[in-house]
Amino acid sequence: MKTVVVGGGVIGLATAWRAAREGVSVTVIDPAPGGKASHASAGMLPGHSGQLYEQEELLRLCLASRDLWPSFVAELEEFAPSGFRRDGVLDVAFDEDALRDLDQQLAFQESLGIHAERLSPEECAKLQPAFGPVLAGVLMPDDGAVDPRILQPALITAIEALGGTVIRRGATRVEDHTVVLDNGDKVPFDRVVLAAGCWTHQIEGLPEGAIPEIRPVKGQILRLHSETPLLNLTSRALSTGGASLYLVPRLDGELVVGSTYEETGYDETVTAEGTQSLLTRVAKFIPGVGSLRFAEISAGLRPASPDGLPVIGPTTVPDVYMASGHFRMGVQLTPITASIMASYLTDTTPHDSAPPFTPLRFS
Ligand code: FAD
């Protein structure tokens, strides 16, 4: 079975790798693999976030993915370092409203069996001395983060080591079991997976409505740098009025600060306003942040489906599959998505949590 994956972000690359591991012959097509939303992403892997309270099926998918991360990484690291850290996530409340949210979140996490510990202001200060005064914190010792800029090259290495191919071209259309490239070349397939993030529905040649529209939601994100890491742990600084931030320290001294949320179509520009908003917010939480070196401001387009949920599985068109729409959680949901797709591509039973995410719900 020859499978072509259109789109080499975290979702397409991980799908290709897991399928190749099962003996499927894979080809990934992408003009610049690993370069779009996944490159911008902070790679936070929290056990739970507020947006999951009312979304039981998505919550189940997140928890399934969380369980898969350690084995996914262990197998990937046979090929290259993965950039994965499971050394804790610390949520901290900076005002009374945020404190109420924190306690609600703690109760919910406990009900799900997620290991979480409430910390006093003093305990938070000990763990994360760079923070300004906080009201309380919750530590999730079993959660963490991954650096997508290490993860994606590792996935490419693993795909190629297993005999897969990466073609650095754009795909324009799908017709007669071939993918047509932007130079006119045709790549034949038995099955194709469309995983081109918010560009997935722009691939031509398929019947109208076969692929739901995937909306781009821009996020600007900042990268600062210091000789030694300013923060010890991945953190979410919770505050009212849309001022919350997440902060992901890397071992090399990089501090990722995210992010904005903008409905501005396919615009990927970084703006002074976006930069200012992130810098102002982070300075409120970390008084000493101003001395860090400014390394990068970038923007990525989160792929959002019409109902905000991932779209994973076979479409109405025979042999055409889709894996997109992961919105704010694509990195977090990478192992489970790849595992569901690999089961479809090898005709084995998909994971129990897969059915709600079928593309057929839009047809
Ligand atoms: P993308 O990474 O966008 O990849 C799509 C790929 O398709 C690209 O490589 C592109 O070149 C390719 N492509 C496009 N058109 C074509 C074509 N015609 N032919 C061939 N290839 C094509 N998620 C988390 O879980 N944790 C986080 O902390 C987090 N932080 C984020 C921060 C920001 C600022 C942003 C923007 C997103 C964040 N996300 C996070 C969300 C996450 O990044 C996305 O859900 C995820 O990266 C989507 O992956 P993808 O592979 O579907 O899309």
Residues whose N, C-alpha, C, O or C-beta is under 5 A from the ligand:
A	BS01	FAD	V6 G7 G8 G9 V10 I11 G12 I29 D30 P31 A32 P33 G34 G35 K36 A37 S38 A40 S41 A42 G43 M44 R169 G170 A171 A195 A196 G197 W199 V217 G219 Q220 I221 G258 S259 G300 L301 R302 A323 S324 H326 F327 R328 M329 G330 V331 Q332 L333
